[in-house]
Every structure is written in C-alpha cells, then in structure tokens.
Amino acid sequence: MEKLFRTNSMIWFHIILLFPLASTAYEHDEIQNHIKPGTIIFIGETHQHVESVLLIKRLIEASVNDSQCPILALEIDDRQQGAIDKAM
C-alpha cells in the first residue's frame, strides 16, 4: 500500500508541476520581442480558434512593419491546399 501511495503521489506531483507549463500563454508583445532575424519561433495553437489566427496575423504584420521578411510554416490539412493556392 505504501509503494502504491508513493507512485500515485509521484504521478500527481508531475501533473501538478507540468500543468502550469502546458497552459502558459504569452502576450503578443512578449512573443514579438523575440522575433528577430535568424531566429526560429515555434508557436503552438488551438485549432479552429479565431484568436490563434489573429495572433499569427498580428505577429506577421508587426514583423513586416519592422522591415523583416518573416517565413511562416503551417501545419495544414492537405484538403486545404486549394484555398492556399487561391490565396497565393
């Protein structure tokens, strides 16, 4: 019983410790300050949420306004390729 309690306590410790890290959100300015020439920024987002799209849009616009030439890589469903081609 004591060993089982230790295992369960350890599992809960990891969940409690890691949960705040997984749910951290950064403000636009905090991310934008890290976008510099020669850097790679990975941004995880929640699919199908307009806030995610707006954040990326604002980051790209701010980078272009700063005379940067950002490159954006997206994970998209291949069924969306027609819409991408049309927009290009």
DAVENPE-V869184 format. One record per pair of residues at least 24 apart in sequence whose C-alpha atoms are under 10 Angstrom apart, sorted by the first residue. I is the first residue (numbers start at 1). J is the second residue. D is the distance in Angstrom with one decimal. If there is no record, write none. Layout:
i-><I & I>
j-><J & J>
d-><D & D>
This chain:
i-><27 & 28 & 28 & 28 & 28 & 28 & 29 & 29 & 29 & 31 & 31 & 32 & 32 & 32 & 32 & 32 & 33 & 33 & 35 & 35 & 35 & 35 & 35 & 35 & 36 & 36 & 36 & 36 & 36 & 37 & 37 & 37 & 37 & 38 & 39 & 40 & 40 & 40 & 41 & 42>
j-><55 & 55 & 56 & 58 & 59 & 62 & 58 & 59 & 62 & 55 & 59 & 58 & 59 & 60 & 62 & 63 & 59 & 63 & 59 & 60 & 62 & 63 & 68 & 70 & 63 & 66 & 68 & 69 & 70 & 63 & 68 & 69 & 70 & 70 & 70 & 70 & 71 & 72 & 72 & 73>
d-><9.1 & 6.9 & 9.1 & 7.8 & 7.1 & 9.9 & 9.9 & 8.7 & 9.7 & 9.9 & 8.0 & 9.1 & 6.2 & 9.1 & 7.6 & 7.7 & 10.0 & 9.9 & 8.7 & 9.7 & 9.8 & 7.6 & 9.3 & 8.8 & 8.6 & 9.8 & 8.1 & 10.0 & 9.2 & 9.8 & 7.2 & 8.3 & 8.3 & 9.8 & 9.9 & 9.8 & 9.3 & 9.9 & 9.8 & 9.5>
